[in-house]
Amino acid sequence: MTFTRNALIAGLGLGLLAACEDAGQRAVSTLAPGSTYAITRIDGSPAPDGVTFEVGEDGRVSGAGPCNRYSGQLTHQGEVMTIGGVVMTRRACLDAERNTAETRLSTALGVVTGVKPSEDRSTVALIDAEGRERILLQPR
């Protein structure tokens, strides 16, 4: 099982790394293990400062939400990528704007089905089944 999971993670990383063609540019290593990103937009709205998305060597994703920390498991089957088993801490979020962004992030993480690098490869969008940008990532 560990071999299968590691093979899946490696295949996901290699398949998504195909988006990085220009060695001279700051290319996005699309969701490769060890990647870290700032979340700059959630469902089209600017994300609060400090919101992050990290891809672990084991295929887990984690980060800081607007109010809480989160983690989940990145999986890839055929053309579909999902983030499953998302859990979040439960700290109080007294700022209404951050609380709204937290709810949007939680929902968006649950409906992601793919990635789409920007044309200049400086950002990557996590998209839903309809191809809509749900989360915009900026490499850190």
C-alpha positions in Angstrom: 0.0 0.0 0.0 2.8 2.4 0.8 4.5 1.7 -2.5 1.2 2.3 -4.4 0.6 5.6 -2.5 4.2 6.7 -3.1 3.9 5.8 -6.8 0.6 7.8 -7.0 2.3 10.8 -5.4 5.3 10.6 -7.7 3.1 10.2 -10.7 1.0 13.2 -9.7 4.1 15.3 -9.2 5.6 14.3 -12.5 2.4 14.7 -14.4 1.7 18.1 -13.0 5.3 19.2 -13.3 4.9 19.0 -17.1 3.5 22.6 -16.9 7.0 23.8 -16.0 8.7 24.2 -19.4 10.7 27.5 -19.3 13.8 27.0 -17.3 14.7 30.7 -17.5 11.4 31.8 -16.0 10.2 31.4 -12.5 7.9 28.5 -13.4 5.3 27.1 -11.1 6.2 23.6 -9.9 2.5 22.7 -9.9 1.6 21.1 -6.6 4.9 19.1 -6.4 5.7 17.6 -3.0 7.4 20.2 -0.9 5.7 23.1 -2.7 4.5 26.1 -0.6 2.1 28.8 -1.8 0.3 31.8 -0.5 -3.4 31.7 -1.2 -4.2 35.0 -2.9 -7.9 34.5 -3.9 -10.7 32.3 -2.7 -13.8 32.1 -5.0 -12.7 35.3 -6.8 -12.3 37.4 -3.6 -9.0 38.4 -2.2 -7.7 36.1 0.6 -6.7 37.6 3.9 -3.0 37.9 4.5 -1.2 34.8 5.8 -3.4 32.2 4.1 -1.2 29.3 2.9 -1.2 26.0 1.0 1.6 23.5 1.4 2.1 20.1 -0.3 3.9 17.5 1.9 6.2 14.8 0.7 3.5 12.3 1.7 0.8 13.8 -0.5 -0.9 15.6 2.4 -1.8 19.3 2.0 -1.9 21.7 4.9 -1.8 25.3 5.6 -3.1 28.3 7.5 -6.6 29.4 6.7 -7.9 32.8 7.5 -8.6 31.7 11.1 -7.5 28.1 11.5 -5.0 25.5 10.3 -6.2 22.8 7.9 -4.9 19.6 6.3 -6.2 17.0 3.9 -5.0 14.3 1.4 -4.2 15.1 -2.2 -5.3 12.3 -4.6 -5.2 12.0 -8.3 -7.1 9.6 -10.5 -7.1 10.0 -14.2 -7.8 13.6 -15.0 -9.3 14.3 -11.6 -7.5 15.7 -8.5 -9.2 15.9 -5.2 -8.4 17.1 -1.7 -10.1 14.7 0.7 -10.4 14.2 4.4 -10.0 17.9 5.1 -9.9 18.8 8.8 -9.5 22.2 10.4 -8.8 23.4 13.9 -11.7 25.1 15.7 -10.3 28.4 17.0 -12.7 31.2 17.4 -12.7 33.7 14.5 -14.0 37.0 15.7 -13.2 39.0 12.5 -16.3 38.7 10.3 -14.3 39.2 7.0 -11.8 36.5 8.0 -14.6 34.2 9.1 -16.4 34.5 5.8 -13.1 33.8 4.0 -12.6 30.7 6.2 -16.0 29.4 5.2 -15.3 30.0 1.5 -11.9 28.2 1.8 -13.4 25.2 3.6 -16.0 24.8 0.9 -13.6 25.4 -2.0 -11.1 22.8 -0.7 -13.9 20.2 -0.9 -14.8 20.8 -4.5 -11.4 21.1 -6.1 -11.0 18.7 -9.1 -7.9 20.0 -10.9 -5.2 22.6 -11.3 -4.6 25.2 -14.0 -1.4 27.2 -14.2 -1.6 30.7 -15.4 -0.4 31.5 -18.9 2.8 33.0 -17.6 3.1 30.2 -15.0 3.4 32.6 -12.1 0.3 31.3 -10.4 -1.8 28.2 -10.3 -5.6 28.0 -9.9 -7.3 25.1 -8.1 -10.4 24.6 -10.1 -13.7 22.8 -9.7 -15.4 20.3 -12.1 -16.8 23.2 -14.2 -13.3 24.7 -14.6 -14.0 27.6 -12.3 -11.2 29.0 -10.2 -11.9 28.3 -6.6 -8.4 29.0 -5.0 -5.6 31.0 -6.6 -2.1 30.0 -5.4 1.1 32.1 -5.6 4.4 30.2 -5.2 6.4 31.3 -2.1 
